[in-house]
Amino acid sequence: MYRQIILSKLIDYLKLKKVIMKKSGIIITFRCPFCNDMKADGSAMIIPNTYSVNCLSCNPKTTIGRYFNLIDIAKKLEKLEDKNEEEVLFHLKELLNVKVITKTDEIKVEDYFKLYSKWGFDLVPITTNSKVPAELEWTKKSHKDVNEWFGWIKDGLNIGVKTGIISGITILDIDQKPIPEEITKIMGNPIIQESSKGFHLIYKYVSELRKTRIDELKIDIENDGGQVVIYPSIINEVSRKWTTTPDEVPVMPQELKELLLSKISFPKQTLSEQLRIDIETENFKIDPQDFLLKNNNLEGCCNSSFIKLGGILRKQLNIQQTGFVLHTLNKHILESPMDSKSITSMIRELDRYVDFDEKELAHKVLEYLIDIEEASRNEIAMAVAGTNRGEEKKRIDKVLGYLVKEDYVIKKGNRYNIMQKVEWEEALINIGIPVNFKVPYFHDIANFNWGDMLLIGSGNKRGKTHVAINIVKRLVDQGITPYYISLEPGSRFAKIALQLGLKEGDFKHKFIADPTKIELEPKSVTIVDWLMIPDKAKTDLVFYHLALQLEKSKGFMIIFQQLKEDGNYFAPNMCKQFPALACRYFYDNKDDGEYGKFQIDEIREAKIKTKSYEIPCQYNWETKEVKTIEEVQAENNPTGRDSSLGVKDEKNSDVPKE
């Protein structure tokens, strides 16, 4: 894949080398570097929609000519004939600043990843070209697998190292160059990474230093709860790079530690506040000294280690189970156990530090009722919680009371179901309300309302998921949190989302095998990728179910559906009767995938006076973006001039344009 991305930079390379190009329509020509035919300034022609070049002057006795690409041109112009293809590709990648990982890069990155593993680094995935973690609750997760790190890099993500006890390091982030003399003379020999603004000095974990800022020294101390972006991450086309890489993480010199401590003042933190922070972030290690088998000196309900451990257990266990674990540890591990009342007091205190959210349990109850339609409280408790006694019984009662109150379920006698009574409406003004966002790709050709459905058909392995996640990205960029439903087992949507710069929390997603089980959130934008209906005779029933969901939720839905091998819809009369717009996405070259188009088939409320309309698009192999040709041309030619690629037009002079 990286080879194709680098080869796509042909025109950028020719401009960099000041090669004069001529443009006529979509045809771009330049003087061939091989035959250098002085009588034919435009003897070499870039074949449209490819990365290949053809020169007829190289072999005038035939009509075939000579075909070559960017690698061949670079070898000729820069005298790199002795280099192999991988070496030339790496050279071009560096020269043109292409954000890809070549085989040469992989060897270099692998060496550093081995070093990270030796240093004990716990890494975090970072969104493309940024410092923002790509996953939610990243402080509670651990990533120490080198293969997983490689996957992030290949997907175009940045990486960060978690600071503090979790990785065993403290980092001084210095926001200036060079490093102030006040620091250099006492900093010892830290691991040093250069950033765009300054340097990162890495030392073994210093527990006395908390994450903070020292404005006087222009230093950010990154410790427990922090993370720092590291090599091979790239931000604004600037790569992180190491200037020193010792085998072991060094200890911070005492003089430097004392200087930092003298420059900062921490507000006094109560034990309760620290316990809450530690339990919420899980960014701590329990002191083994607290669990010595002899002379452990654990006393009373103030023992923070037991409370922290209990707080973590309580997130997954109920109060009785948490108590059982703590009592067991106390009785069977400690040489000098605490008295049972002290453990019980600690367990009671856990509610001060742990907020238990019953919405997850409520969601499980709803899923169960959707499947079986109706059930008693006892049936619900046994199916969802596995018991109808003790605390679980109380939790189920609490959840059912909440669901009834919020009209998610209705109670009839001792039975619960999710059917809602009909509420007749008289209003006309709020019927047909336009959506308050731009529908990606189709905003300029049709009007859309809340409650509408948009259908996009595409062939097998023809980029449905790439287009779907591009739509998600465009919605997120407008401040919308869309709901993405995957009906395809093994879908690679998450990988594409990360490559596009999306992060956890930007959109909701769920795998649902049966489309008739889809229940939409109120006033939501939902993307279904892709709708598979095994029994095509039931196509209208499936679409009818989705239409009813849209009416109920007042949402907006975009449905992707697979086409037949000949490019036509399955059951076209059934599937096209519901959408406000129906279209199909085709590749111009089925073996390439770079250029394609949306072919509009049906529009309910068009902004243009035609039902036959095409939206040509281009897929960028490097960024994974699908853009309309109009968008690409606007980006390449922001001034509105005729020459969108920055090359010479035949009508103008031979001076290359800037």
C-alpha positions in Angstrom: 0.0 0.0 0.0 2.8 2.5 0.9 4.3 1.9 -2.6 1.1 3.1 -4.3 0.9 6.1 -2.0 4.4 7.2 -2.8 3.9 6.7 -6.5 0.9 8.9 -6.3 3.2 11.8 -5.5 4.5 12.0 -9.1 3.3 15.5 -9.8 4.6 16.8 -6.5 8.0 15.3 -7.3 8.1 16.9 -10.8 7.2 20.3 -9.3 9.9 19.9 -6.7 12.5 19.1 -9.4 11.2 22.1 -11.4 10.2 19.9 -14.4 8.1 22.0 -16.8 4.7 20.4 -17.3 1.9 21.2 -19.7 -1.8 20.6 -19.0 -4.6 20.3 -21.5 -7.8 19.1 -19.9 -7.0 16.1 -17.9 -3.8 15.4 -19.9 -0.5 16.4 -18.3 2.8 16.1 -20.3 6.5 16.9 -19.8 9.8 16.3 -21.4 10.9 12.6 -21.1 14.0 12.3 -18.9 15.1 9.1 -20.8 15.0 10.1 -24.5 15.1 13.9 -23.7 13.6 14.6 -27.1 14.3 18.3 -27.6 11.7 18.4 -30.3 9.0 17.1 -28.0 8.6 19.1 -24.8 5.5 17.0 -24.0 6.7 13.6 -25.2 6.0 12.0 -21.8 2.3 11.8 -20.8 0.9 11.0 -17.4 -1.8 8.4 -18.1 -5.1 9.8 -16.5 -6.2 8.2 -13.3 -3.0 6.3 -12.9 0.6 6.8 -11.6 2.2 5.6 -14.9 3.9 7.6 -17.6 4.1 6.8 -21.3 6.6 8.2 -23.8 6.1 7.5 -27.5 9.3 9.2 -28.5 11.3 6.6 -26.6 10.4 4.0 -29.1 9.3 5.7 -32.3 9.2 2.6 -34.4 6.3 1.2 -32.4 3.0 2.6 -31.2 3.6 1.2 -27.7 6.4 3.6 -26.5 7.9 3.3 -23.1 6.1 3.0 -19.7 7.7 4.2 -16.5 6.8 5.6 -13.0 8.1 7.8 -10.3 10.7 5.3 -9.2 12.2 5.2 -12.7 12.2 9.0 -13.0 13.9 9.5 -9.6 16.6 6.9 -10.5 17.3 8.8 -13.7 17.1 12.4 -12.4 19.0 11.8 -9.2 21.4 9.1 -10.4 20.1 6.4 -8.1 20.4 3.6 -10.6 22.5 1.6 -8.1 19.7 1.7 -5.5 17.0 -1.0 -5.3 13.3 -0.2 -5.3 12.9 -0.2 -1.5 15.8 2.2 -1.1 14.4 4.6 -3.7 10.9 4.4 -2.1 12.4 5.4 1.3 14.3 8.2 -0.3 11.1 9.5 -2.0 9.2 9.2 1.2 11.7 11.3 3.1 12.1 13.8 0.2 8.3 14.4 -0.2 7.5 14.0 3.5 5.0 11.2 2.8 3.4 9.9 6.0 3.7 6.1 5.4 5.7 3.3 6.9 8.0 1.6 4.4 9.9 -1.7 5.0 13.0 0.4 5.7 11.0 2.3 8.4 9.7 -0.9 9.9 13.3 -2.1 10.6 14.1 1.2 12.3 10.8 1.3 14.2 11.2 -2.3 15.3 14.6 -1.5 16.9 13.0 1.3 18.9 10.0 -0.8 19.9 12.4 -3.4 21.4 14.0 -0.6 23.4 10.6 0.7 24.6 9.7 -2.8 25.7 13.0 -3.0 27.6 12.4 0.3 29.2 9.0 -0.9 30.4 6.9 1.6 28.4 3.2 1.2 28.5 1.9 2.9 25.3 -1.3 4.5 24.3 -2.7 5.0 20.7 -2.9 8.7 19.7 -5.1 10.1 16.9 -3.5 10.9 13.6 -1.4 14.1 13.6 -2.3 15.0 17.2 -1.6 14.5 20.8 -5.1 13.3 21.7 -5.5 9.6 22.9 -7.6 7.6 20.5 -9.3 5.5 23.2 -11.5 6.4 26.2 -10.3 5.8 29.7 -6.8 5.2 28.4 -5.3 5.7 31.9 -7.0 2.4 32.9 -5.8 0.3 30.0 -2.4 -1.3 29.3 -0.7 -1.8 26.0 2.7 -3.4 26.2 2.5 -5.7 23.1 5.0 -4.7 20.4 2.8 -6.3 17.7 -0.1 -4.1 18.8 2.1 -1.0 18.6 3.1 -1.9 15.0 -0.6 -2.1 14.1 -1.2 1.4 15.4 1.7 2.8 13.3 0.6 0.9 10.2 -2.8 2.4 10.6 -1.4 5.9 10.6 -1.8 6.6 14.3 0.6 8.4 16.6 1.7 6.8 19.9 2.3 8.1 23.3 4.0 6.7 26.4 2.1 6.8 29.7 4.0 8.6 32.4 4.2 7.8 36.1 4.3 4.6 37.9 2.4 2.7 35.1 5.6 3.0 32.9 8.0 3.6 35.7 9.0 7.0 34.3 8.8 10.8 35.0 9.2 13.1 32.0 10.2 16.8 32.0 8.7 18.5 28.9 10.8 21.5 28.2 9.1 24.0 25.9 12.2 25.8 24.6 15.4 25.4 22.7 18.1 25.0 23.7 17.7 23.5 27.1 18.3 26.2 29.8 21.8 26.1 31.3 20.2 26.0 34.7 18.9 22.5 33.8 21.7 21.2 31.6 24.4 21.5 34.3 22.4 19.3 36.7 20.2 17.1 34.5 22.7 14.1 34.3 22.2 11.7 31.4 18.5 11.3 30.8 16.8 9.7 27.7 16.2 12.7 25.5 13.6 13.2 22.8 13.5 16.3 20.6 10.0 17.8 19.8 9.1 20.7 17.6 9.2 23.2 20.5 11.8 21.7 22.8 12.9 18.4 24.5 11.6 15.6 26.7 13.9 14.4 29.5 13.0 11.0 30.7 13.9 9.6 34.1 12.9 6.7 36.4 9.7 7.4 38.2 9.9 10.1 40.9 6.9 9.7 43.2 7.4 13.1 44.9 6.8 15.0 41.7 3.2 15.4 40.7 2.0 16.3 37.2 2.2 20.1 37.0 3.6 23.1 35.2 6.6 25.3 36.2 6.1 28.5 34.2 9.4 30.0 35.4 11.4 27.1 33.8 8.9 26.5 30.9 8.7 22.9 32.1 5.7 20.5 32.3 6.2 17.7 34.7 4.5 14.6 33.2 3.9 12.0 35.8 1.0 9.9 37.1 -2.0 10.3 34.8 -0.1 11.9 31.9 1.3 10.8 28.5 3.8 12.1 26.1 3.8 11.6 22.3 7.0 9.7 21.2 8.8 8.5 18.0 7.8 7.6 15.3 4.8 10.0 15.8 4.4 12.9 13.4 2.6 16.2 14.3 2.2 18.9 11.7 4.8 17.2 9.5 7.4 17.2 12.2 8.6 13.8 13.5 9.7 13.1 17.1 13.3 11.9 17.3 15.5 10.6 20.0 18.9 12.2 20.6 20.0 9.8 23.4 18.9 6.2 23.9 20.7 4.5 26.8 20.0 0.9 27.6 18.4 1.7 30.9 16.2 4.5 32.1 18.4 6.7 34.3 17.7 8.0 37.8 17.0 11.7 38.2 19.9 13.5 39.9 19.0 14.6 43.4 20.0 18.2 42.7 17.6 18.4 39.8 14.8 16.9 41.8 15.4 19.4 44.6 15.3 22.2 42.2 12.0 21.1 40.7 10.5 20.6 44.2 11.6 24.1 45.2 9.8 25.6 42.2 6.4 24.0 42.8 3.8 24.1 45.5 1.0 21.5 45.7 -2.3 22.2 47.3 -2.8 19.9 50.2 -4.8 16.9 49.2 -7.0 14.9 51.6 -6.8 11.2 51.8 -10.4 11.0 50.6 -9.6 13.1 47.5 -6.5 11.0 46.7 -8.5 7.8 47.1 -11.2 9.0 44.7 -8.6 10.0 42.1 -6.7 6.7 42.3 -9.9 4.6 42.1 -11.3 6.6 39.2 -8.1 6.5 37.1 -6.6 3.2 38.4 -3.3 4.8 37.7 -1.5 3.5 40.8 0.4 0.5 42.2 -0.5 -0.8 45.7 2.5 -0.7 48.0 3.7 -4.3 48.5 4.8 -3.3 52.0 1.1 -3.0 52.9 0.7 -6.8 52.3 3.8 -8.2 54.0 3.0 -11.5 55.6 4.7 -10.4 58.8 4.3 -7.1 60.6 2.0 -5.7 58.0 0.6 -3.2 60.5 -2.7 -2.8 58.7 -5.0 -1.0 61.0 -8.7 0.0 60.9 -10.8 1.4 58.1 -8.2 4.0 57.1 -6.0 1.6 55.2 -5.9 3.1 51.8 -4.5 0.1 50.0 -7.5 -2.1 50.9 -9.9 0.7 50.0 -8.2 1.2 46.6 -8.3 -2.5 45.8 -11.9 -2.7 46.9 -12.8 0.3 44.7 -11.4 -1.5 41.7 -13.2 -4.7 42.5 -16.5 -2.9 43.1 -16.6 -1.7 39.5 -17.2 -5.3 38.4 -18.5 -7.0 41.5 -21.5 -6.3 43.7 -21.0 -5.2 47.3 -21.2 -8.8 48.7 -18.8 -10.2 46.2 -16.3 -7.3 46.9 -16.6 -8.0 50.6 -16.0 -11.7 50.1 -12.8 -11.0 48.2 -11.5 -8.5 50.8 -12.4 -10.7 53.7 -10.6 -13.6 52.0 -7.5 -11.6 51.3 -7.4 -10.4 54.9 -7.9 -13.9 56.3 -5.7 -16.1 54.1 -2.9 -13.8 52.9 -2.0 -11.5 55.8 0.1 -12.9 58.6 -1.6 -10.5 61.0 -5.1 -10.1 59.7 -7.2 -7.0 60.5 -10.3 -7.6 62.5 -13.4 -8.4 60.5 -15.2 -5.2 61.6 -12.5 -3.1 60.0 -12.9 -4.8 56.6 -16.7 -4.4 56.9 -16.2 -0.6 57.6 -14.0 -0.3 54.5 -16.6 -2.0 52.3 -19.3 0.4 53.6 -17.0 3.4 52.7 -16.6 2.3 49.1 -19.8 4.0 48.0 -18.1 7.3 48.8 -15.5 6.7 46.2 -17.2 4.6 43.5 -20.2 5.9 41.5 -22.1 2.9 40.2 -24.0 3.5 37.0 -27.1 1.3 36.5 -27.6 2.4 32.9 -25.5 -0.6 31.7 -27.8 -3.0 33.5 -30.9 -1.1 32.2 -29.5 -1.6 28.6 -29.2 -5.4 29.3 -32.8 -5.5 30.5 -33.9 -3.7 27.4 -32.0 -6.0 25.1 -33.6 -9.0 26.8 -37.1 -7.6 26.4 -36.5 -6.8 22.8 -35.6 -10.4 22.2 -38.5 -12.0 24.1 -41.0 -9.1 23.9 -42.5 -9.7 27.4 -41.4 -11.1 30.7 -42.0 -11.1 34.4 -39.7 -9.4 36.9 -38.4 -12.8 38.1 -37.7 -13.9 34.5 -35.9 -10.7 33.8 -33.8 -11.0 37.0 -32.8 -14.6 36.3 -32.0 -13.9 32.6 -30.0 -10.7 33.2 -28.5 -11.0 36.7 -28.6 -14.8 37.1 -30.3 -14.5 40.5 -33.5 -13.1 42.1 -32.1 -12.6 45.5 -30.1 -10.1 47.6 -28.6 -7.0 46.0 -29.2 -8.1 42.4 -32.9 -8.3 43.2 -32.7 -4.7 44.5 -30.8 -3.6 41.4 -33.3 -5.2 39.0 -36.2 -3.5 40.9 -34.4 -0.2 40.7 -33.8 -0.6 37.0 -37.3 -1.6 36.2 -38.7 1.3 38.1 -36.5 3.6 36.1 -37.5 2.1 32.8 -41.2 2.3 33.6 -40.8 5.9 34.8 -39.0 6.9 31.6 -41.5 5.1 29.3 -39.0 2.6 28.0 -41.2 -0.3 29.2 -44.8 -0.8 30.3 -45.9 -2.9 33.2 -49.1 -4.8 32.9 -49.9 -6.8 36.0 -46.6 -8.6 36.8 -45.4 -8.5 33.1 -43.1 -6.0 31.5 -42.8 -5.2 27.7 -41.3 -2.5 25.6 -44.5 -1.6 23.6 -45.5 2.0 24.0 -49.1 3.3 23.7 -50.0 5.4 20.7 -49.9 9.1 21.4 -52.0 10.9 18.8 -50.7 14.2 17.4 -52.4 17.3 16.1 -49.5 19.5 15.2 -48.6 20.2 11.6 -45.8 22.7 12.0 -43.2 20.2 13.2 -43.8 17.8 10.4 -41.0 17.6 7.9 -38.3 19.4 9.8 -35.1 19.9 7.8 -32.0 18.3 9.3 -29.7 20.8 11.0 -26.5 19.5 9.4 -25.0 19.0 5.9 -25.6 15.4 4.6 -22.2 14.3 3.5 -21.8 14.3 -0.3 -25.4 15.0 -1.0 -26.2 18.3 0.7 -25.9 20.3 -2.6 -28.3 18.1 -4.6 -31.2 17.3 -2.3 -33.2 18.5 0.7 -33.4 16.2 3.7 -35.7 16.1 6.7 -35.6 14.3 10.1 -37.2 10.9 9.5 -35.6 10.5 6.1 -33.6 7.5 4.8 -30.7 7.6 2.4 -29.7 4.4 0.5 -26.3 3.8 -1.0 -25.7 0.7 -3.0 -22.2 -0.7 -3.8 -20.7 -4.0 -5.1 -18.9 -6.6 -3.1 -15.5 -5.4 -1.8 -16.1 -2.0 -3.4 -15.4 0.3 -0.4 -18.8 0.5 1.3 -17.1 0.7 4.7 -14.6 3.3 3.6 -17.4 5.5 2.3 -19.5 4.8 5.5 -16.7 5.8 7.9 -15.9 8.9 5.8 -19.5 9.9 6.3 -19.1 9.3 10.0 -16.0 11.5 10.0 -17.8 14.3 8.1 -20.7 14.2 10.6 -18.3 14.2 13.6 -16.6 17.3 12.1 -20.0 19.0 12.2 -20.3 18.3 15.9 -22.6 15.3 15.5 -22.2 12.0 17.3 -23.5 9.4 14.8 -24.5 5.8 15.5 -22.7 3.2 13.3 -24.3 -0.2 13.0 -22.3 -3.0 11.4 -24.1 -6.0 10.1 -20.9 -7.4 8.5 -19.0 -10.0 10.6 -15.3 -9.1 10.9 -15.8 -5.5 9.7 -12.6 -3.4 9.6 -14.5 -0.1 10.4 -12.5 0.6 13.5 -9.2 0.5 11.7 -10.5 2.9 9.0 -11.9 5.2 11.7 -8.5 5.4 13.4 -6.8 6.1 10.1 -9.2 9.0 9.5 -8.2 10.5 12.8 -11.4 9.5 14.7 -11.0 8.5 18.4 -13.1 6.7 21.0 -16.1 8.6 21.9 -16.5 10.4 18.5 -19.2 7.9 17.5 -21.2 5.0 18.9 -21.0 1.6 17.2 -22.7 -1.8 17.6 -22.7 -5.1 15.7 -26.3 -6.3 15.1 -26.8 -9.4 13.0 -30.6 -9.0 12.5 -31.7 -5.7 11.0 -35.2 -6.2 12.3 -33.8 -5.8 15.9 -32.4 -2.3 15.2 -33.9 0.3 17.6 -32.8 3.9 16.9 -31.9 6.5 19.5 -34.1 9.6 19.5 -33.1 12.4 17.0 -30.0 10.4 16.0 -28.1 10.0 12.8 -27.5 6.3 12.1 -25.4 4.6 9.5 -26.1 1.0 8.7 -23.2 -0.9 7.1 -24.3 -3.0 5.3 -27.9 -4.2 5.1 -28.0 -7.9 4.2 -31.5 -9.4 3.7 -31.1 -13.2 3.1 -34.7 -13.6 2.0 -35.1 -10.9 -0.7 -38.9 -11.4 -0.7 -38.8 -9.7 2.8 -36.9 -6.7 1.6 -39.9 -4.4 1.9 -40.7 -5.7 5.4 -37.1 -4.9 6.6 -37.2 -1.4 5.1 -40.7 -0.9 6.6 -39.3 -1.8 10.0 -36.5 0.7 9.6 -39.0 3.4 8.3 -41.1 2.9 11.4 -38.0 3.3 13.6 -37.2 6.5 11.8 -40.8 7.8 12.4 -40.6 6.9 16.0 -37.2 8.3 16.7 -37.4 11.3 14.3 -33.9 10.4 13.3 -31.9 10.2 10.1 -30.6 7.0 8.6 -28.0 6.2 5.9 -28.2 2.6 4.7 -25.5 0.8 2.7 -26.7 -2.2 0.7 -24.8 -4.6 -1.5 -25.5 -4.7 -5.2 -25.7 -7.6 -7.6 -22.7 -8.6 -9.7 -24.2 -6.6 -12.6 -24.4 -3.4 -10.5 -28.2 -3.4 -10.0 -30.2 -3.4 -6.7 -31.6 -6.5 -5.1 -35.4 -6.2 -5.1 -35.2 -2.6 -6.5 -39.0 -2.0 -6.4 -39.0 -2.8 -2.7 -35.8 -1.1 -1.5 -36.1 2.2 -3.5 -39.7 3.0 -2.4 -38.6 4.2 1.1 -35.5 6.4 0.8 -35.5 10.1 0.2 -32.5 9.5 -2.0 -31.2 6.3 -3.5 -27.8 6.0 -5.3 -25.1 3.6 -6.2 -21.3 3.9 -5.8 -19.2 2.6 -8.7 -15.4 2.6 -9.4 -14.2 4.0 -12.6 -11.7 1.2 -12.7 -12.7 -1.8 -10.6 -9.1 -3.0 -10.2 -7.9 0.4 -8.9 -10.4 1.9 -6.5 -9.0 5.4 -6.5 -11.7 7.1 -8.7 -15.4 6.5 -8.4 -18.8 8.1 -8.5 -22.2 8.3 -6.8 -24.8 7.6 -9.4 -28.1 9.1 -8.2 -31.2 7.0 -9.0 -34.0 8.5 -7.0 -34.5 11.9 -5.3 -37.6 12.8 -3.4 -36.9 16.5 -3.0 -34.1 17.6 -5.4 -32.3 20.9 -5.4 -31.5 20.4 -9.1 -33.9 19.7 -11.9 -32.8 16.2 -12.8 -32.9 12.6 -11.5 -29.9 11.6 -13.5 -26.9 12.9 -11.7 -23.4 11.8 -10.9 -21.0 12.9 -8.1 -17.4 11.9 -9.2 -15.1 11.2 -6.3 -11.4 10.3 -5.5 -10.1 8.0 -2.8 -6.8 9.2 -1.2 -4.7 6.1 -0.4 -2.6 8.1 2.0 -5.3 9.8 4.2 -8.1 7.2 3.5 -10.4 10.1 2.6 -13.1 9.9 -0.1 -13.6 13.4 -1.5 -15.6 14.7 -4.4 -13.6 15.8 -7.4 -15.0 19.3 -6.9 -13.5 19.3 -3.3 -10.2 18.0 -4.6 -10.0 20.7 -7.3 -10.9 23.4 -4.8 -8.1 22.3 -2.4 -5.6 22.1 -5.2 -6.7 25.4 -6.7 -7.8 27.7 -3.8 -7.4 30.8 -6.0 -9.8 29.6 -8.6 -7.3 29.6 -11.4 -7.6 27.2 -14.4 -4.5 25.1 -13.5 -5.7 23.1 -10.6 -2.5 21.0 -10.3 -0.1 23.9 -10.4 1.3 23.0 -13.8 1.6 25.0 -17.0 -1.4 25.5 -19.2 -0.8 25.1 -23.0 -2.1 28.6 -23.6 0.4 30.2 -21.2 4.2 30.5 -21.1 6.7 27.8 -20.3 7.5 29.2 -16.9 6.3 26.7 -14.2 3.7 28.1 -11.8 4.4 28.3 -8.2 
